[in-house]
C-alpha cells in the first residue's frame, strides 16, 4: 500500500513536470537536517524514481552510520557532518550520474576528511550502473580494465605533479566509484589516502581523456 501511494505521488509530480533532461532533480534534506542534502530524483517512470531515491538515501544512511561508529570507537565528543551533491550527467539517453560530496570533522582530529561518491543510474529503469556495464554505455570505446586504468592514473598523476604512494603497484579491479559527465566520459574517483597522500586530495580521473 505504501509503495502504491509513493508511486501515485511520483506519477502526479511527473505529469506536471516538463522533462528537459532524463529526470527532474529537487533538493531534499536527510531527516530534516539542513547540513545533509541530497537529490530527490523525479524520473519519467515512477518505479525508477523510487529505486533511485532509495539507493541515494541508503548511501547517505550508510555514511552517517559509519561516521558515528568511528566517533564512538575513537572516543570523539562530537563530529560535524555535511553532505551536498552535484549532477554531472542527466542525459537524454537515460544516464543519470550523481556525486555526493561528504565532509567529516571529528572534534580534536588532525584534519577533516572529504569524500566524493559517484552513483550512476539508468533513469528509465532505476537500475544502478556498475563497472561491468561501462563499456556498453560509454560514448567512446575505452578499455576500463584495471591494467589500463593503472596506466592512465600514473600518466595523469605525472602530468599534474601528483604524488602517488610509493607502494602503490596497480589497481586490482575496476573501481565502482565512478560517474559520467555530460559528454558520457567515465570519471573514476580515488579518495584521500586511497592511492595518494592526504595532501593530494581526491583524484578525479577522466578515463576517456587523452593524457
N, C-alpha and C positions, 0 to 999 in steps of 0.2 A: 504494500500500500504506500509506504514511504517513498519507494523508488518511483512508483507511478506518479505521485504528487510532484516529485522533483522533476521528472520528465515533462509533466504538464506545464510546470513553471517555465522551464527552459524553452518549451515549444512556443509559449506566448512571447517570451523575450526575443526569440529568433524571428518570429513572424513580423515583428515591428522594427527589426534591425536591418539596416542597409549594409550588406556584406561586401565591403570593398576589398577585404582580404579573405584569407582562408577562414578566419574566425574573428569575432569581436573580443576585445580584451577590456575588462573592468578591473579596478583595483579593489582588493579585499584585505581585511586585517585578521590575522590569526587570533581567535578568541578575543577580538576587540582590541588587541594591543597595537597601538599606532606605530610602534617601532618594528613590528614584524608584518610586512605587507607582502602580498603575493598576487599573481594574476588570476582573475576569475575568467575562465575561458567560456565563451558562448559560441559554440560551433553550429553549423547548419543542422547537424544530426544531434538531437538532444542526448541520446545514449552516449555519443562520443564526448560530449561536454561533461557528463557525469564521470566517465572513466578518466579523462584528463585531469579534472579538478581533484578527483580522489588521489591520483598519483602525486600531484603537487602538494596537497595537504599532508599526505603521508611522508613525503620528503622533508617537509618542514618539521613535522612532529618528531621524526627520527633525529633530526639535527638538534632540536631542543632537548630531547631526552638524553642524547649522548653528551651534550654540553652540561646538563645538570648532573649527570653521573660523574663527569670529570671534576665538577665543582665539589661534589661530595667526597670523592676519593682524594682530591688534593687539599681538602680542608680549607677551601677558599670561602670567605664570609659572604661574598656576593659576586655576581657576574653580570656584565652588560651584554645583551644580545640584540643584534639588529639584522633584519633581513629586508632586502629590496630586490628588484628584478629588472631585467632587460628583455626585450623581444627582438632578437637579431634576425629572425625569419618568420614571416607569416605569409607564406607563398600561396598563390592561387592554385597551385597543383596539389595542395593539401599537406604541405610540410610546415609544421609549426615548431619552432625552437624557442626555448625559454632558458634564461640564465638567472639562477638565484644567487644573489650576492649576499654572502653570510659573513657576519662580523662577531667576534667574541673577544671580550676583555675581562679576564679574571682579576679580581682585586689583588694588588701587590704582585702581579705576574711581571715577568721581564718585559713583555710586549704583547700587544693584541695580536690576534690571528684573523686572517681573512681567507675566504674560500669563494670560488666561483663554480657553481654546479650547473652542468649542461643537461637539459632534459629536452628530448625531441619526440614529436608525436606525428602520427597520421591524423590530421584533424577531421578527416571524413569518417574514420572508424574508431578513433580514440586510442588505437594501439600505440604503445611506446616503442620507439625505434631503437634498435640495438646495433652494435658494431657489425653484426652479421649481415645487416641489410644495407650497409653504406654504399658498397659498390653498385648496387642496383638502383639506388636513389640519386646519388651524386651526379651532378651535371657532367663532370669530367671523369674519364676512365682512369682512376688513380688506384695504385696498389696500396691498400691500407694494412698490409701485413706488419707485424712488429719489427721485422728487419728493415723494411723501407722507411717506416716511421722513425726508427732509431737514427738512420742516416739523415733524414730531414731535420730531426731535432738537433743533432750535432751541428749540422750546417747552419741552421737558424741561430743557434747559440753563438757560434763562432762569428757570424756576420754581425750580430748585435752585442758582441762583447759580454755575453752572459756566461758565467762560470758554472759548469755542471760539477756535481760531486766527482771526486777522483775515482771512487769505487763504483761509479755508475758504469755498467758494461753495456747493457742493451735492454730494451723492453721485451718482456716475455709473453705479452699478449696485447692485442689491440685494446686501447683504453675505452672504457664505457662512458667516460666523462667527455662528451663532445656536444657540438651544436652545429647547425647550418647557418650561414649568413644569407643575405638576400640574393647572392649570386650562386647559391647552392654549393659553396665551398664548405668543406668539412673542417671545423676547428677542434683540435684536441686541447684540453685544459690540464695542465700539470700544476698541482697545488704547491704551496710553500712546503719545503723540505722533501718533496716527492722525488725530484731528480736534481735539485739545486739548493743552495743555502737560502735561508730566510730572506737575506738582503736582495736576492734576485727577484723575489716576488712570485706571482702566479704567471706561468708561461702559457701564452695563447698561441698555439701552432696552427697556422693555416696550412693544412696538408695538401691543398690543391695549388698553392702558390709556388712560384719558381724562385729558388734562393741561389 
